Each structure stands twice: as C-alpha cells, then as structure tokens.
Amino acid sequence: MSAPPSPPHRPRPAAFDAAPAKEYSLHPLERTLASVVIALLVFLPWALGGMRLPPQLIAGGLALVAFAVALVPRHYDERHHAGGHLRLVMWPKLLRFPFFWLGLLWFALICCQNLNPAWIYHATDNWWRLEPNPHVTWLPHGVAGAPFAKMSGWRTLLIHGTVWLLVCALWVGVVRRRTARLILTVTALNGVAIAATVLAQRVAGNGKFLWLWDPPTGSFVAGFTYKNHGGEFLGLILALCLGFAWWHTRQAERHLAKSHPGFVWLLLAGLVVVGQLFTYARAAALAGVAFFVVILLAYLLRLFFRRRGGLPRPVTAAAALLAAGFMTVALTQMETERVIKRFEQLRLFDEEDPSTSITSRRLATRATLDLAAASPVFGHGAGSYRYLFPEYQKHYPDIWMSKRWDRRKKEFVPHRILFWEYAHNDYAQLRAEFGWTGVVFAGTTVFLILGAAWRRRLSSQTGLLIMLGGVALVAATAAVDFPLHNPAILVTTAGVIVLVLRWAELSGRR
C-alpha cells in the first residue's frame, strides 16, 4: 500500500523570516508637539509651582502653541507610515472629543459669572471691601474688580484654559505610543530631579529658594513655594516611576529579555518616596508611602513567581536588597527625627497656627459649605472664595483669629485675623465657587475618564493603571488640602490622564 502523497510545500510567509518591524520616525509636527508639551510640564514645577502670574502666562502661551501645532494637518510618507503617503486632517477628531465641548460650556459659565457681578471689589489703604451690585439673580454671578494679579474670575479662566488647551492638544495630536511614552518619561525624570532637590535642600540648603531667593515663607520645597504641593506633586511622579517599572518588567517577560530598566525605575521610585517624606507634607507622604509599599510588594511577588523572562532570581534578590539598603541609608543619614517630629505635630487643634490642624480645616470646610449654601446652584463665581469667605469665617472663632502665647497672662491671646485664600478642601471650594453646576461638570469629567479607561481595557494593562494611581493620590489629598488649585499639579494631572489613555488606546489598536 503506497504512502499518501505529501501535501504541497507552501512557502513560509515573508513576515516570519523578515527582520523586526521597521521603526518609523515620528512626524515632525508630532515631535514639535511633544517638545512644547515637555517644555510646559518641565517648566511649571520649577516655576514656583505655577502659583504666580508670570509662570501662568508662560504656561498658557505654551499650551496655546501646543494646541495650534496639534491642529495643523499632517502629510505622512514612507518614513513615517507603513501605508506610504497619507494626509491626516486633525480638527474632525477635536469635534468628536467630548471634553472639548464640556470645556467650552465651562468657560461660558465662568464668563457669565464675570460679566454678571453680584459684588464689586474695592481696595482701601490697608484692606479691601466688597459692595453689593445689582445683577440678574437667576444667572451665574461673581465678583468684579478683583485684581487679576491676585485672583479673579479671569485669572481662573487663564488657569483652566491652559488645562483645556493641553488636554485637547494631546488627545488630537498624539497618534503614536512612543510620543506618549516619551512625554511621560521626561515628566517622571523631571519629578525625580525635584525629589533629589528636596533632599539636597534638606542636607545642604541655605534657607533660600533654590539657593538663590529668600521667599517670604519658609515652607518651600524644591520649585514649590508650599511644601504640601511639593509632596502632592511627587505622588504623581511616584506613580509614574512605579508604572514604568511594572511596564518594563512586563515587556521583558513578553520578549524573554534578561535585562530591562525596571529596577532602575524602582530605585527612582524609592528616591521619590524618600523625597516625599522630607517635604514634610503629612497627608501626601502617608498616602505615597502606603501606595509605594503596596505596589512594591506586588512587584516583588510578580518577579519571584514569574514563569519566564526577566533577570535571574538571585540577581532579582540582590537588586531588591540593594534598593532596601539605599532607602535605609537615605533615611538614616537625613534628618529623620524632623520627619517624625512633623508627624507628631498632626494634632486636632493648634492655637498658634490653626490652618495646620485637623479641627480647623474641618471648621473651614463647614464655613465653606455655609458659603456654598448661600448660592447653591451656580456658586459665587470663579476666584471669589478668598473675598467672600471672611463673612462666613467670622462665625467660627477658632478659624477667625490666630492666637499667641502671652507670657504675662500665661495664656493664648488673640493675635491677628486669619486670611484663608483657599478652603483646604478643593471639593468644598468647588461648591462655593461653582455650586452644584460645578459638581455636575466635575462628575461628568470623571465619568468620561472612567468610561474611556473601561473602553480601552485599562484594567488589563497594569503598568498604565499604576500610573493613574498618582491621580487617585491627588484626588484623595484634595479633600484635606488644595492641590487642584496649584497649576503645576493640575496641569500634570491632566496630562498624565490623557497620555495614559492615549497610550492604552494605541496599544489596543496595535
């Protein structure tokens, strides 16, 4: 019986024998967009956290340039695209972006508040006062005449406009994963430099801001004029470093690589969390350390129980011991006792400095909600909080006036009236300035973000999900502080969200 005929030989597809896929270069306009966005995200954390007017104007200009570059039509050729020549028109994608229209409605709300003032700001020799003004009661209202250099509705429009322009530019203009990864990498490394500067200031500081300027307040860290903002910003950077460590490890497992930069990112995350501790920002440091420990334990378990790829287990163990030794030396050689003392000062009430205590911030939140209740639908207007809050603050004596120790009377006596620029609770201040309308806008934004994350199956991309953990840290601290009123934190948070979602979407398409 003869053997069955062998099947005809089929040539092996060329793709199996070919060299690795060609790495196409980025389009010049996309490189330009990445450069402008990197300049913006690197600049703000060093420029007083963006809390002063000149850095905000520069940031707004950079965001406007990025927006304009993102909308320019692109002509691709064989150097940039596998399909050869292609013309890509960008503006239709912008019109399909829900946040674009949501932002326009938000700006319309702020403009209506500014153009329908219920109060007129008047400066006096030593203070200022507000005078009632006839206005359309059923429309959003605000405060007119407030100095732009100090805070006003138009100043708020500038800050929020910067965020809106950046988000739209990134959503429309980033069409390659490499661009998102590049911007996030530079942002993370810039944050590591911030953390290193914090540690250097604690070791060899001269009491001046970046060793050059003597600021009126002594609570600055690195490029931030307020230590809490420095700690909250480093929470974003910590999540980026841990996310990159996880992502590189995952890539090494997929490609059976023996070496990868995952451990380098893990060491950088350790540096960041130590720097976060030495900002003396208690809420941010506690949240950051807890986040770091949880992700670190999950990372080490993944390394030791992986099936393939990555470093040999003895090398992994040695690297883990090296990382632990680094953090131990950093903590023992620095002024750790000052960190401990700072956390010991976390008490319910401080008569000398009420703004730092738990009770006073709760009282400030209650007074802020009283202010919000006076105009529940539209609020009192963007940037109006610091001008209207004293009228409600005085009903709570503990946050109305600070006290100092009188040696003769041997008791605390009234010292000066406290001026609260921010509520130390971003959610309560949102209600005071924008009412329930602002809450609906914020809730819609969160819903859009969660929906985009769900559609892009972000839960299956653990590294990218860890990166978004920094956003959760900022959202948590916003209940006891005001990180979302710091432009550096607000802009970086928005940038991280959009870049991670774009990265996830482009990975899914691939």
Secondary structure, DSSP 8 states (H G I E B T S, - for coil): -------------HHHHS-S-------HHHHHHHHHHHHHHHHHHHTGGG-SHHHHHHHHHHHHHHHHHHHS-EEE-TTT-TTSSEEE--HHHHHT-HHHHHHHHHHHHHHHHHHSEEEEEEE-SS-EEEEE----TTS--EEES--TTT--HHHHHHHHHHHHHHHHHHHHH--SHHHHHHHHHHHHHHHHHHHHHHHHHHHH--SSBTTTB--S-S--BTTBSSHHHHHHHHHHHHHHHHHHHHHHHHHHHHHT-S--THHHHHHHHHHHHHHHHTTT-HHHHHHHHHHHHHHHHHHHHHHHT-SS-SS-HHHHHHHHHHHHHHHHHHHHHS-HHHHHHHHHT--S--SS-GGGSHHHHHHHHHHHHHHHHTSTTT-S-TT-HHHHHHHHHTTSHHHHEEEEEETTTTEEEEEEE---SS-S-HHHHHHHHHHHHHHHHHHHHHHHHHHHHHHTTGGG-HHHHHHTHHHHHHHHHTTTS-GGGSHHHHHHHHHHHHHHHHHHHHHHH-
